[in-house]
Amino acid sequence: MRETTVCRCGRGTLYDVLQVSPWCEPEVIQAAYRALARTRHPDVNRDPDAEEQMRRLNVAYQTLSDPARRMRYDEELALEVARPV
């Protein structure tokens, strides 16, 4: 079974995780990741779900910072949106 990167967890897309627009530049993605990582890293964030928050940030950044992976993700996201409910 092929692993998909489209977030189906009810928390939005990977763009939502990084709080950026789908049309933003790669530099914006990197800056958003760094800013969020500083506040959500388990070493500084004592929330019980801090590790999960950081894990989601890492997945979002790994996917959206790589041009090929981002293109595949955007295609999957477009198909997901176009799929009838």
DOPAMAR-767952 format. One record per residue (C-alpha): residue number from 1; x, y, z; residue in one letter. Coordinates in pm, 1 decimal. Example, Ala and Ser with C-alpha at 12.3 -4.5 7.8 and 13.67 -1.06 7.14 Angstrom:
REM residues 2
[drenza 1 [1230.0 -450.0 780.0] 'A'] [drenza 2 [1367.0 -106.0 714.0] 'S'] 
This chain:
REM residues 85
[drenza 1 [0.0 0.0 0.0] 'M'] [drenza 2 [135.2 341.3 -99.6] 'R'] [drenza 3 [178.7 592.8 178.2] 'E'] [drenza 4 [11.6 925.8 111.5] 'T'] [drenza 5 [114.3 1259.8 251.9] 'T'] [drenza 6 [-232.0 1415.2 236.5] 'V'] [drenza 7 [-332.0 1487.9 592.5] 'C'] [drenza 8 [-662.8 1320.2 676.3] 'R'] [drenza 9 [-642.9 1377.5 1048.2] 'C'] [drenza 10 [-905.4 1651.6 1061.7] 'G'] [drenza 11 [-643.3 1917.8 1129.2] 'R'] [drenza 12 [-612.3 2051.9 777.4] 'G'] [drenza 13 [-333.9 2031.5 524.4] 'T'] [drenza 14 [40.5 2038.9 570.3] 'L'] [drenza 15 [20.2 2405.2 473.0] 'Y'] [drenza 16 [-211.9 2456.5 768.9] 'D'] [drenza 17 [35.8 2282.2 996.7] 'V'] [drenza 18 [304.0 2534.3 896.3] 'L'] [drenza 19 [48.4 2818.2 884.8] 'Q'] [drenza 20 [147.1 2921.5 530.9] 'V'] [drenza 21 [-29.2 2968.5 199.5] 'S'] [drenza 22 [-7.8 2695.4 -66.1] 'P'] [drenza 23 [134.6 2960.9 -298.9] 'W'] [drenza 24 [416.6 3078.3 -72.8] 'C'] [drenza 25 [784.0 3073.2 -161.5] 'E'] [drenza 26 [1021.0 2808.4 -18.7] 'P'] [drenza 27 [1185.0 3071.9 201.8] 'E'] [drenza 28 [851.2 3137.6 372.1] 'V'] [drenza 29 [808.8 2765.7 442.9] 'I'] [drenza 30 [1153.8 2749.6 600.5] 'Q'] [drenza 31 [1095.6 3062.0 811.1] 'A'] [drenza 32 [756.4 2935.7 929.7] 'A'] [drenza 33 [901.8 2597.5 1023.5] 'Y'] [drenza 34 [1183.9 2753.2 1222.3] 'R'] [drenza 35 [953.3 2992.2 1406.6] 'A'] [drenza 36 [704.5 2718.7 1495.2] 'L'] [drenza 37 [976.9 2471.3 1591.6] 'A'] [drenza 38 [1116.9 2721.1 1841.8] 'R'] [drenza 39 [784.2 2731.3 2026.7] 'T'] [drenza 40 [664.3 2373.5 1980.6] 'R'] [drenza 41 [980.0 2172.3 2039.3] 'H'] [drenza 42 [935.1 1937.2 2337.2] 'P'] [drenza 43 [1241.8 2086.8 2507.3] 'D'] [drenza 44 [1062.0 2420.6 2546.5] 'V'] [drenza 45 [695.1 2325.2 2515.1] 'N'] [drenza 46 [559.6 2134.1 2813.0] 'R'] [drenza 47 [227.4 2040.5 2648.1] 'D'] [drenza 48 [159.8 1668.0 2664.9] 'P'] [drenza 49 [124.0 1661.9 2285.6] 'D'] [drenza 50 [440.9 1861.0 2213.4] 'A'] [drenza 51 [611.9 1559.1 2057.1] 'E'] [drenza 52 [317.0 1503.2 1824.3] 'E'] [drenza 53 [313.2 1872.9 1729.9] 'Q'] [drenza 54 [682.5 1858.1 1647.6] 'M'] [drenza 55 [639.3 1536.0 1452.5] 'R'] [drenza 56 [366.4 1698.8 1240.4] 'R'] [drenza 57 [585.0 2004.6 1185.3] 'L'] [drenza 58 [872.9 1785.5 1071.1] 'N'] [drenza 59 [656.1 1589.7 826.6] 'V'] [drenza 60 [509.8 1911.4 686.1] 'A'] [drenza 61 [851.0 2069.5 645.8] 'Y'] [drenza 62 [1010.8 1760.0 492.2] 'Q'] [drenza 63 [731.0 1737.5 237.3] 'T'] [drenza 64 [689.4 2104.6 150.9] 'L'] [drenza 65 [1057.7 2199.0 146.9] 'S'] [drenza 66 [1139.8 1943.3 -123.1] 'D'] [drenza 67 [1015.2 2068.3 -464.7] 'P'] [drenza 68 [936.6 1720.3 -601.7] 'A'] [drenza 69 [757.7 1604.8 -286.1] 'R'] [drenza 70 [568.2 1933.3 -267.0] 'R'] [drenza 71 [450.2 1894.8 -625.8] 'M'] [drenza 72 [328.0 1538.8 -556.2] 'R'] [drenza 73 [156.5 1657.2 -238.2] 'Y'] [drenza 74 [-16.8 1941.7 -422.2] 'D'] [drenza 75 [-138.2 1695.7 -687.8] 'E'] [drenza 76 [-272.2 1457.5 -421.5] 'E'] [drenza 77 [-437.1 1748.1 -241.8] 'L'] [drenza 78 [-604.4 1864.9 -563.2] 'A'] [drenza 79 [-735.8 1512.6 -626.1] 'L'] [drenza 80 [-863.5 1492.4 -269.2] 'E'] [drenza 81 [-1049.9 1822.1 -307.2] 'V'] [drenza 82 [-1195.5 1717.2 -644.7] 'A'] [drenza 83 [-1319.7 1381.4 -511.1] 'R'] [drenza 84 [-1698.1 1379.9 -453.8] 'P'] [drenza 85 [-1809.8 1339.0 -95.7] 'V'] 
